[in-house]
Amino acid sequence: MKIQLLFFGITTDLLGTSFLDFNITNNCTIACLKTKLIIDYPQLKNIQSYAFAVNESYADDKTILYPNDVVAIIPPVSGG
């Protein structure tokens, strides 16, 4: 099934894009998605420290994804 990924901060630089259409298996959770992303995009090796939001609501690793969900991947932000 297809979902859309939105990238923010350093993830945009690492992947060279701010969004992707991405295929996942049925009943895939955020934890499953993280594993697939690390395999497909090893430059996201720090993905465990990133926040995830599904359809504009923060999500945890147990959140199940559905067709056409929009998943935002938000790395930690620091500033001064």
SVG drawing of the C-alpha trace seen along z (x, -y; Angstrom):
<svg xmlns="http://www.w3.org/2000/svg" viewBox="-6 -31 30 37">
<polyline fill="none" stroke="black" stroke-width="0.4" points="0.0,0.0 1.1,-3.5 1.8,-6.3 3.4,-9.7 6.5,-10.6 7.3,-14.2 10.8,-15.1 11.9,-18.0 15.3,-19.4 18.4,-17.3 16.3,-14.5 15.6,-16.7 19.3,-17.2 20.1,-13.5 17.6,-12.4 17.6,-15.3 13.8,-15.7 11.1,-16.9 8.6,-14.1 8.3,-10.6 5.5,-8.3 6.5,-5.1 5.1,-1.5 4.7,0.5 3.0,3.8 -0.5,4.0 -0.6,3.7 2.8,1.9 3.5,-0.1 5.8,-3.1 8.4,-0.6 8.1,1.4 8.4,-1.7 11.6,-2.7 13.1,0.6 12.3,0.4 13.6,-3.2 16.9,-2.2 17.3,0.6 16.3,-1.5 18.0,-4.7 21.0,-3.9 21.7,-7.6 18.7,-7.7 20.7,-5.7 19.6,-8.0 15.9,-7.5 15.2,-6.1 15.7,-9.6 13.3,-11.2 9.7,-12.1 6.9,-10.8 3.5,-12.2 0.7,-10.5 -1.9,-12.8 -0.7,-15.7 -0.8,-13.8 2.3,-12.6 2.6,-8.8 4.5,-6.1 6.1,-2.9 2.8,-0.9 0.8,-3.2 -0.6,-1.2 -0.4,-2.9 -3.2,-2.9 -3.3,-3.6 -2.8,-7.2 -1.6,-8.2 0.8,-11.1 3.8,-10.5 6.0,-13.4 9.5,-12.5 10.9,-15.2 14.5,-15.0 15.5,-16.7 16.1,-20.4 18.6,-22.4 19.3,-26.1 20.8,-28.9"/>
</svg>
